[in-house]
Amino acid sequence: MKAILLAVAIVVSVWNTGLEAKPRPHVHRTPTVAQAKAYARERLGATQYRCFYALMQRESRWNPRATNRNSGAYGIPQSLPGSKMRTAGKDWRTNPITQVKWGIRYVNGRYGSACKAYRHALERGWY
């Protein structure tokens, strides 16, 4: 009971002095590559994730700012042009989850699955 009274007294005294806590401003943080990998794992399941992981490792080593000097392909999935990833989010240049989201859509739409896309990349040298 004493602890509750003390807490009430502190709140009242702070309120009376006008020193109430100000809300913190929202700080936007770009998701990490680890979070993008977790996103992919959750969406694809274990088998397809292994293929997707290997494909992204081969393409960019999971670097969201990877740029191919010759072709201009950009990001984790090496989108060509990189601006195609805009369909997954306006933060496509810097957000690994946006890039992975686009990459998953791309491999599923073009190849049917991440494993088929990876197999194609191994056979032909590109995907």
C-alpha positions, 0 to 999 in steps of 0.5 A: 500500500505504501508503494502505491501511495508513493507512486501516486505522490510522484505522479501528482508532483510531476504533473503539478510541475509540468514535467510529464514525460513527453512521448518519444518520436517514432523512429523508423528503422530499416529491417535487417537482412536477418529479418528478410531471411526470416520473412522468406523462411516463413513464406516459403517453407523449409525446402523452398527456402533452402533453394531461395537462400542459395539463389540469393546467396549466389546472386548478391550474397544477401546484400541489399545494395549489391549492384552488378557493374555490367548489367545494373541489376540491383539488390538481393534478388538482382532485379533488372532494372532494380526499379522493378522492385518498386511494385513491392514497396517504395523503399525498394532501394534499401529495405531487404524485406521489400526486395525479398518480397519482390524476389519471392513473387518473381521466382514463383511467377516466372519459374513456379518455385524457388527450387526451379529458379535455382535449378535454372540458375545452376544450369544456365548461369542466370535466372 
